[in-house]
Amino acid sequence: MLTTTLSDFRKDIKRYFDQISQNFETLIINRGKDSGIVIMSLVEYNSLKATHHELSSKVNEERLDSAIQKLKSGKSFEKKLFEE
């Protein structure tokens, strides 16, 4: 996670954008006490939104937890979808 001030961000905006997009960094721009802005790549944002959606209902959360437990306990199986 990167942090900077608004004035430093203005001075070097291209470098910050390059770091964010190439390294999947998150940038926090401090704007005073308890105030700030977060900048992240579109890939990171979409991933965050997808995770939020998957965990937005109790049923989805329980389904994911169950699948994780099956994988950890070795009770999962593999199935080929296409014959080669």
PyMOL CGO cylinders between C-alpha atoms (Angstrom):
from pymol import cmd
from pymol.cgo import CYLINDER

trace = [
    CYLINDER, 0.00, 0.00, 0.00, 1.31, 3.39, -0.98, 0.3, 1, 1, 1, 1, 1, 1,
    CYLINDER, 1.31, 3.39, -0.98, 0.58, 6.65, 0.80, 0.3, 1, 1, 1, 1, 1, 1,
    CYLINDER, 0.58, 6.65, 0.80, 1.18, 10.23, -0.30, 0.3, 1, 1, 1, 1, 1, 1,
    CYLINDER, 1.18, 10.23, -0.30, -0.04, 13.76, 0.07, 0.3, 1, 1, 1, 1, 1, 1,
    CYLINDER, -0.04, 13.76, 0.07, -2.21, 15.51, -2.49, 0.3, 1, 1, 1, 1, 1, 1,
    CYLINDER, -2.21, 15.51, -2.49, 0.60, 17.86, -3.51, 0.3, 1, 1, 1, 1, 1, 1,
    CYLINDER, 0.60, 17.86, -3.51, 3.08, 14.99, -4.03, 0.3, 1, 1, 1, 1, 1, 1,
    CYLINDER, 3.08, 14.99, -4.03, 0.44, 13.08, -5.98, 0.3, 1, 1, 1, 1, 1, 1,
    CYLINDER, 0.44, 13.08, -5.98, -0.07, 16.07, -8.28, 0.3, 1, 1, 1, 1, 1, 1,
    CYLINDER, -0.07, 16.07, -8.28, 3.68, 16.37, -8.88, 0.3, 1, 1, 1, 1, 1, 1,
    CYLINDER, 3.68, 16.37, -8.88, 4.11, 12.73, -9.93, 0.3, 1, 1, 1, 1, 1, 1,
    CYLINDER, 4.11, 12.73, -9.93, 0.68, 11.48, -10.99, 0.3, 1, 1, 1, 1, 1, 1,
    CYLINDER, 0.68, 11.48, -10.99, 1.94, 9.36, -13.91, 0.3, 1, 1, 1, 1, 1, 1,
    CYLINDER, 1.94, 9.36, -13.91, 4.43, 7.46, -11.72, 0.3, 1, 1, 1, 1, 1, 1,
    CYLINDER, 4.43, 7.46, -11.72, 1.74, 6.76, -9.14, 0.3, 1, 1, 1, 1, 1, 1,
    CYLINDER, 1.74, 6.76, -9.14, -0.70, 5.54, -11.80, 0.3, 1, 1, 1, 1, 1, 1,
    CYLINDER, -0.70, 5.54, -11.80, 2.00, 3.29, -13.29, 0.3, 1, 1, 1, 1, 1, 1,
    CYLINDER, 2.00, 3.29, -13.29, 2.77, 1.76, -9.89, 0.3, 1, 1, 1, 1, 1, 1,
    CYLINDER, 2.77, 1.76, -9.89, -0.91, 1.22, -9.14, 0.3, 1, 1, 1, 1, 1, 1,
    CYLINDER, -0.91, 1.22, -9.14, -1.72, -0.45, -12.45, 0.3, 1, 1, 1, 1, 1, 1,
    CYLINDER, -1.72, -0.45, -12.45, 1.46, -2.49, -12.87, 0.3, 1, 1, 1, 1, 1, 1,
    CYLINDER, 1.46, -2.49, -12.87, 1.91, -3.72, -9.30, 0.3, 1, 1, 1, 1, 1, 1,
    CYLINDER, 1.91, -3.72, -9.30, -1.72, -3.93, -8.16, 0.3, 1, 1, 1, 1, 1, 1,
    CYLINDER, -1.72, -3.93, -8.16, -0.93, -1.35, -5.49, 0.3, 1, 1, 1, 1, 1, 1,
    CYLINDER, -0.93, -1.35, -5.49, -3.45, 0.69, -3.57, 0.3, 1, 1, 1, 1, 1, 1,
    CYLINDER, -3.45, 0.69, -3.57, -2.68, 4.38, -3.07, 0.3, 1, 1, 1, 1, 1, 1,
    CYLINDER, -2.68, 4.38, -3.07, -3.99, 6.41, -0.16, 0.3, 1, 1, 1, 1, 1, 1,
    CYLINDER, -3.99, 6.41, -0.16, -3.88, 10.17, -0.55, 0.3, 1, 1, 1, 1, 1, 1,
    CYLINDER, -3.88, 10.17, -0.55, -4.00, 11.82, 2.86, 0.3, 1, 1, 1, 1, 1, 1,
    CYLINDER, -4.00, 11.82, 2.86, -6.20, 14.90, 3.01, 0.3, 1, 1, 1, 1, 1, 1,
    CYLINDER, -6.20, 14.90, 3.01, -5.99, 15.79, 6.66, 0.3, 1, 1, 1, 1, 1, 1,
    CYLINDER, -5.99, 15.79, 6.66, -7.13, 14.27, 9.90, 0.3, 1, 1, 1, 1, 1, 1,
    CYLINDER, -7.13, 14.27, 9.90, -9.33, 11.20, 9.31, 0.3, 1, 1, 1, 1, 1, 1,
    CYLINDER, -9.33, 11.20, 9.31, -9.75, 12.12, 5.66, 0.3, 1, 1, 1, 1, 1, 1,
    CYLINDER, -9.75, 12.12, 5.66, -8.32, 10.52, 2.56, 0.3, 1, 1, 1, 1, 1, 1,
    CYLINDER, -8.32, 10.52, 2.56, -8.87, 9.10, -0.88, 0.3, 1, 1, 1, 1, 1, 1,
    CYLINDER, -8.87, 9.10, -0.88, -8.08, 5.58, -2.08, 0.3, 1, 1, 1, 1, 1, 1,
    CYLINDER, -8.08, 5.58, -2.08, -6.98, 4.87, -5.65, 0.3, 1, 1, 1, 1, 1, 1,
    CYLINDER, -6.98, 4.87, -5.65, -6.70, 1.33, -7.00, 0.3, 1, 1, 1, 1, 1, 1,
    CYLINDER, -6.70, 1.33, -7.00, -6.50, -0.37, -10.37, 0.3, 1, 1, 1, 1, 1, 1,
    CYLINDER, -6.50, -0.37, -10.37, -9.67, -1.41, -12.15, 0.3, 1, 1, 1, 1, 1, 1,
    CYLINDER, -9.67, -1.41, -12.15, -8.60, -5.06, -11.83, 0.3, 1, 1, 1, 1, 1, 1,
    CYLINDER, -8.60, -5.06, -11.83, -8.33, -4.71, -8.04, 0.3, 1, 1, 1, 1, 1, 1,
    CYLINDER, -8.33, -4.71, -8.04, -11.63, -2.84, -7.85, 0.3, 1, 1, 1, 1, 1, 1,
    CYLINDER, -11.63, -2.84, -7.85, -13.45, -5.50, -9.89, 0.3, 1, 1, 1, 1, 1, 1,
    CYLINDER, -13.45, -5.50, -9.89, -11.97, -8.24, -7.72, 0.3, 1, 1, 1, 1, 1, 1,
    CYLINDER, -11.97, -8.24, -7.72, -13.09, -6.43, -4.57, 0.3, 1, 1, 1, 1, 1, 1,
    CYLINDER, -13.09, -6.43, -4.57, -16.61, -5.98, -5.95, 0.3, 1, 1, 1, 1, 1, 1,
    CYLINDER, -16.61, -5.98, -5.95, -16.81, -9.66, -6.95, 0.3, 1, 1, 1, 1, 1, 1,
    CYLINDER, -16.81, -9.66, -6.95, -15.72, -10.75, -3.48, 0.3, 1, 1, 1, 1, 1, 1,
    CYLINDER, -15.72, -10.75, -3.48, -18.25, -8.40, -1.92, 0.3, 1, 1, 1, 1, 1, 1,
    CYLINDER, -18.25, -8.40, -1.92, -20.98, -9.87, -4.11, 0.3, 1, 1, 1, 1, 1, 1,
    CYLINDER, -20.98, -9.87, -4.11, -20.02, -13.45, -3.23, 0.3, 1, 1, 1, 1, 1, 1,
    CYLINDER, -20.02, -13.45, -3.23, -20.15, -12.65, 0.47, 0.3, 1, 1, 1, 1, 1, 1,
    CYLINDER, -20.15, -12.65, 0.47, -23.22, -10.41, 0.30, 0.3, 1, 1, 1, 1, 1, 1,
    CYLINDER, -23.22, -10.41, 0.30, -25.67, -13.15, 1.18, 0.3, 1, 1, 1, 1, 1, 1,
    CYLINDER, -25.67, -13.15, 1.18, -25.47, -15.64, 4.02, 0.3, 1, 1, 1, 1, 1, 1,
    CYLINDER, -25.47, -15.64, 4.02, -26.25, -18.52, 1.62, 0.3, 1, 1, 1, 1, 1, 1,
    CYLINDER, -26.25, -18.52, 1.62, -23.32, -17.64, -0.67, 0.3, 1, 1, 1, 1, 1, 1,
    CYLINDER, -23.32, -17.64, -0.67, -21.00, -17.24, 2.31, 0.3, 1, 1, 1, 1, 1, 1,
    CYLINDER, -21.00, -17.24, 2.31, -22.00, -20.64, 3.71, 0.3, 1, 1, 1, 1, 1, 1,
    CYLINDER, -22.00, -20.64, 3.71, -21.59, -22.28, 0.31, 0.3, 1, 1, 1, 1, 1, 1,
    CYLINDER, -21.59, -22.28, 0.31, -18.07, -20.87, -0.06, 0.3, 1, 1, 1, 1, 1, 1,
    CYLINDER, -18.07, -20.87, -0.06, -17.13, -21.87, 3.50, 0.3, 1, 1, 1, 1, 1, 1,
    CYLINDER, -17.13, -21.87, 3.50, -18.39, -25.40, 2.84, 0.3, 1, 1, 1, 1, 1, 1,
    CYLINDER, -18.39, -25.40, 2.84, -16.37, -25.67, -0.37, 0.3, 1, 1, 1, 1, 1, 1,
    CYLINDER, -16.37, -25.67, -0.37, -13.22, -24.46, 1.39, 0.3, 1, 1, 1, 1, 1, 1,
    CYLINDER, -13.22, -24.46, 1.39, -13.69, -27.02, 4.17, 0.3, 1, 1, 1, 1, 1, 1,
    CYLINDER, -13.69, -27.02, 4.17, -14.15, -29.83, 1.62, 0.3, 1, 1, 1, 1, 1, 1,
    CYLINDER, -14.15, -29.83, 1.62, -10.93, -28.82, -0.11, 0.3, 1, 1, 1, 1, 1, 1,
    CYLINDER, -10.93, -28.82, -0.11, -9.00, -28.64, 3.16, 0.3, 1, 1, 1, 1, 1, 1,
    CYLINDER, -9.00, -28.64, 3.16, -10.29, -31.99, 4.38, 0.3, 1, 1, 1, 1, 1, 1,
    CYLINDER, -10.29, -31.99, 4.38, -9.64, -33.77, 1.09, 0.3, 1, 1, 1, 1, 1, 1,
    CYLINDER, -9.64, -33.77, 1.09, -13.33, -34.49, 0.49, 0.3, 1, 1, 1, 1, 1, 1,
    CYLINDER, -13.33, -34.49, 0.49, -13.38, -32.79, -2.89, 0.3, 1, 1, 1, 1, 1, 1,
    CYLINDER, -13.38, -32.79, -2.89, -13.20, -34.46, -6.28, 0.3, 1, 1, 1, 1, 1, 1,
    CYLINDER, -13.20, -34.46, -6.28, -12.07, -33.63, -9.78, 0.3, 1, 1, 1, 1, 1, 1,
    CYLINDER, -12.07, -33.63, -9.78, -14.27, -34.07, -12.81, 0.3, 1, 1, 1, 1, 1, 1,
    CYLINDER, -14.27, -34.07, -12.81, -13.28, -33.70, -16.45, 0.3, 1, 1, 1, 1, 1, 1,
    CYLINDER, -13.28, -33.70, -16.45, -15.72, -31.63, -18.42, 0.3, 1, 1, 1, 1, 1, 1,
    CYLINDER, -15.72, -31.63, -18.42, -14.43, -32.51, -21.87, 0.3, 1, 1, 1, 1, 1, 1,
    CYLINDER, -14.43, -32.51, -21.87, -13.12, -35.74, -23.27, 0.3, 1, 1, 1, 1, 1, 1,
    CYLINDER, -13.12, -35.74, -23.27, -9.80, -35.40, -25.08, 0.3, 1, 1, 1, 1, 1, 1,
]
cmd.load_cgo(trace, "trace")
